[in-house]
Amino acid sequence: MGIRQPLDLFAFSCMLLFCMVMASQQVVLKAVAADIAPVFQIGLRYGIAAMLLMLLIRSKATQVRLAPENRGPAIWIGVLFTVEFLFLGEALRYTSASHAIVLLYTSPIFAAIGLHIKIASERMNRLQWLGIMLAFAGMSLAFLGDDETELNRAVLMGDLLALLGGAAWGATTVVVRATGLAALPAKQVLFYQLVMAFIVLTFWSFWSGQTDVNLTFEVMMSLAYHGIGVAFLAFLLWFWLLTRYQASQLGILSFMTPVLGVLLGHWWLDEQIEPNFIIGAGLIILGILLVSSHGWLSAQLKRVLPG
């Protein structure tokens, strides 16, 4: 395995594009939610992406199937992947895209706590525990509503579902790190995740009566954007960047996503962001940075404060 490069201007540009795409997905899902349910659209997009990925794998003369001993673990993380997006799709029925993306990106907090429990070498230091406390303080603030109206109770339900999606994402990271699944072929594992998400989320949509579609031009463009742009090209870009550049530095830049998501939700959907949520989101993002980037931050502090 080659040595990963530090970030350069090209990598930064690619990460900015990737974060923009990731930040926009919830906004686009919400924008057409009146014509197609978010959870149904997520299921369909993974069906589109799975077909495209299978064609790509076949074109490179690679087997779609994993070795028998790897299929069970791949299915397990496929379940967590599916649960994450089931929670996200249902969350967008009740809460804003801005709320959903910030709370979904709490996943590193749950991953850090799980890894602290499961793996001795992943014990958190004081800086990371400070980040955990800041993030949970931010979550508490973000959940504070102005009153107890029916609308605010619905938003709270959506926020909780988005937070559960973040927890499922964090659990995926714990399973991958604790079981060595990171060594499995990335494209094949992603294919299993996409197929499982397509089957389960589509079934859920039929079971819950969320399959009515008003096939407008906007809905067709949204499906194409999500199926090709988000679930296929953006994921491949991320995996490609991980093979060439340092994962820790890419991870730091990925925290642009929730910030961009809030800005896009406000600009595109005219979502009103409550002051308590702005402060809470800031604390969450700061806490996540402390938890996930403590090594890089410690190195920078040593440069500024030698000795």
ABEGO torsion letter per residue (X at the ends): XBBBBBBBAAAAAAAAAAAAAAAAAAAAAAAAAAABBAAAAAAAAAAAAAAAAAAAAAAAGBBABBBAAAAAAAAAAAAAAAAAAAAAAAAAAABBAAAAAAAAAAAAAAAAAAAAAABAAABBBAAAAAAAAAAAAAAAAAABBABABAAAAAAAAAAAAAAAAAAAAAAAAAAAAAAGAAABBAAAAAAAAAAAAAAAAAAAAAAAGAABBBBBAAAAAAAAAAAAAAAAAAAAAAAAAAAABBAAAAAAAAAAAAAAAAAAAAAAAGBBBBAAAAAAAAAAAAAAAAAAAAAAAAAAAAAABBX
